[in-house]
Amino acid sequence: MLERLIVLVEEPSMEVALKLLLPRMLGDTDFEIHPFRCKADLLDKLPSRLRGYKSWLRFQVVNRVVVEELEAWFFGDWDAVRTAYPRMPEAIPRQARYRDPDAITGGTWEAIERIFKRAGYFKGGLRKLELAHEIATHMDPARNTSGSFQAFRNAVATTLAGFE
């Protein structure tokens, strides 16, 4: 049985989202999330962190790099976005440029901020921690269409299955 899952993330909004999502994905399995300031900070500190984990008995590393921003995961569960923010347009996931959440050009963060502003939210700028909390509260891991989210979800499921 997997005793604890440790997840390293590149920024605090991903930590906020995963604190809400992982309990639904892991059941009773304990987890820790370690946020870094940015991708460069994570990559800089990763070698020493992994050397430290090497000394743990029965420690297994499963590497999954989330290529897209957290906002791609939000585009992948637009129902959760609309539940948290009802004025958001329903048709967004049917528009060609948003159909594949991980292939949105010009940055998913910038795209979602534009859509939120047009809907009357976050006029002073996107508040990523608030956004992560509000949307992740309503996300359903089984329905998310983001390929990067599916890869993460499958890695978690595979890791859990490997310890049963």
C-alpha positions as CSV (number, residue, x, y, z in Angstrom):
1,M,0.0,0.0,0.0
2,L,1.2,3.5,-0.9
3,E,1.8,5.3,2.4
4,R,2.3,8.8,1.0
5,L,2.4,10.6,-2.3
6,I,4.8,13.5,-2.6
7,V,4.2,16.0,-5.3
8,L,6.5,18.8,-6.3
9,V,4.9,21.7,-8.1
10,E,6.4,24.8,-9.7
11,E,4.1,27.4,-8.2
12,P,1.6,28.0,-5.3
13,S,-1.6,28.0,-7.4
14,M,-0.9,24.3,-8.4
15,E,-0.5,23.5,-4.7
16,V,-3.9,25.1,-4.0
17,A,-5.6,23.1,-6.8
18,L,-4.0,19.8,-5.8
19,K,-4.9,20.2,-2.1
20,L,-8.5,20.0,-3.3
21,L,-8.1,17.4,-6.1
22,L,-5.8,14.8,-4.6
23,P,-8.1,13.7,-1.8
24,R,-10.7,12.8,-4.5
25,M,-8.0,10.9,-6.4
26,L,-6.2,9.2,-3.6
27,G,-8.9,8.2,-1.1
28,D,-7.2,7.5,2.2
29,T,-3.6,7.8,1.0
30,D,-1.7,10.6,2.6
31,F,0.0,13.2,0.4
32,E,2.4,16.2,0.6
33,I,2.7,19.0,-1.8
34,H,5.9,21.0,-2.0
35,P,5.5,24.2,-4.0
36,F,8.4,26.1,-5.5
37,R,8.6,29.8,-6.6
38,C,8.7,29.0,-10.3
39,K,9.9,26.4,-12.8
40,A,13.5,27.5,-12.5
41,D,13.4,27.2,-8.7
42,L,12.0,23.7,-9.0
43,L,14.6,22.6,-11.5
44,D,17.4,24.1,-9.5
45,K,16.4,22.4,-6.3
46,L,15.2,19.1,-7.8
47,P,18.6,17.2,-7.8
48,S,19.3,17.8,-4.1
49,R,15.7,16.9,-3.2
50,L,15.9,13.6,-5.1
51,R,19.2,12.8,-3.5
52,G,17.5,13.3,-0.1
53,Y,14.7,11.0,-1.1
54,K,17.2,8.3,-2.3
55,S,18.0,7.6,1.4
56,W,14.3,6.6,2.1
57,L,13.5,2.9,2.3
58,R,11.0,1.8,-0.4
59,F,10.9,5.2,-2.1
60,Q,9.7,5.1,-5.6
61,V,9.9,8.0,-8.0
62,V,7.3,8.6,-10.7
63,N,8.2,11.5,-12.9
64,R,5.5,13.4,-14.7
65,V,6.2,16.9,-16.0
66,V,3.1,19.0,-16.5
67,V,3.9,20.8,-19.7
68,E,1.1,23.3,-19.7
69,E,0.0,25.7,-17.1
70,L,-2.6,24.9,-14.5
71,E,-5.1,27.0,-16.6
72,A,-5.1,24.2,-19.2
73,W,-6.6,22.0,-16.6
74,F,-9.3,24.6,-16.0
75,F,-10.1,24.7,-19.8
76,G,-10.3,20.9,-19.6
77,D,-13.1,21.0,-17.0
78,W,-15.1,24.0,-18.2
79,D,-18.1,22.8,-16.2
80,A,-16.1,23.4,-13.0
81,V,-15.2,26.9,-14.3
82,R,-18.8,27.7,-15.0
83,T,-20.0,26.3,-11.6
84,A,-17.5,28.6,-9.8
85,Y,-18.0,31.5,-12.2
86,P,-21.5,31.4,-13.7
87,R,-21.1,34.3,-16.1
88,M,-18.4,32.5,-18.0
89,P,-19.5,31.7,-21.6
90,E,-20.8,28.1,-22.0
91,A,-19.5,27.8,-25.6
92,I,-15.8,28.3,-24.9
93,P,-14.8,24.5,-25.1
94,R,-16.6,24.3,-28.5
95,Q,-14.5,27.1,-30.0
96,A,-11.6,25.7,-32.2
97,R,-8.9,27.5,-30.4
98,Y,-9.9,26.1,-27.0
99,R,-10.9,22.6,-27.9
100,D,-7.5,21.2,-27.0
101,P,-6.7,22.8,-23.6
102,D,-3.0,21.9,-23.9
103,A,-2.6,23.4,-27.4
104,I,-4.0,26.9,-26.7
105,T,-1.6,29.3,-28.4
106,G,-0.4,32.5,-26.7
107,G,-0.5,30.9,-23.2
108,T,-3.4,29.4,-21.3
109,W,-3.0,31.9,-18.5
110,E,-3.4,34.8,-20.9
111,A,-6.3,33.2,-22.7
112,I,-8.2,32.5,-19.5
113,E,-7.6,35.9,-18.1
114,R,-9.0,37.5,-21.3
115,I,-12.1,35.4,-21.1
116,F,-12.6,36.1,-17.4
117,K,-12.2,39.9,-18.0
118,R,-14.8,39.8,-20.8
119,A,-17.2,38.0,-18.5
120,G,-16.7,40.8,-15.9
121,Y,-14.4,38.9,-13.5
122,F,-10.9,39.9,-12.3
123,K,-10.9,43.3,-14.0
124,G,-7.8,44.2,-12.0
125,G,-6.0,41.1,-13.2
126,L,-6.3,37.4,-12.6
127,R,-5.8,36.3,-9.0
128,K,-4.3,32.8,-9.6
129,L,-4.6,31.5,-6.0
130,E,-8.3,32.5,-5.7
131,L,-9.0,31.1,-9.2
132,A,-7.3,27.8,-8.4
133,H,-9.3,27.3,-5.2
134,E,-12.6,28.2,-6.7
135,I,-12.3,26.1,-9.8
136,A,-10.6,23.1,-8.3
137,T,-13.3,22.9,-5.7
138,H,-15.7,21.8,-8.5
139,M,-13.3,19.9,-10.7
140,D,-14.1,16.3,-11.5
141,P,-10.9,14.3,-12.3
142,A,-12.8,11.8,-14.5
143,R,-14.2,14.4,-16.9
144,N,-11.1,16.6,-17.5
145,T,-10.2,16.7,-21.2
146,S,-6.7,18.3,-20.7
147,G,-4.1,15.8,-21.9
148,S,-1.6,17.0,-19.2
149,F,-4.2,16.6,-16.5
150,Q,-5.0,13.1,-17.8
151,A,-1.3,12.2,-17.8
152,F,-1.1,13.4,-14.1
153,R,-4.3,11.6,-13.2
154,N,-3.1,8.3,-14.8
155,A,0.3,8.6,-13.1
156,V,-1.4,8.9,-9.8
157,A,-3.7,5.9,-10.5
158,T,-0.8,3.8,-11.8
159,T,1.3,4.6,-8.7
160,L,-1.6,3.7,-6.4
161,A,-2.2,0.4,-8.3
162,G,1.5,-0.5,-8.1
163,F,1.3,-0.4,-4.3
164,E,-1.9,-2.5,-3.8
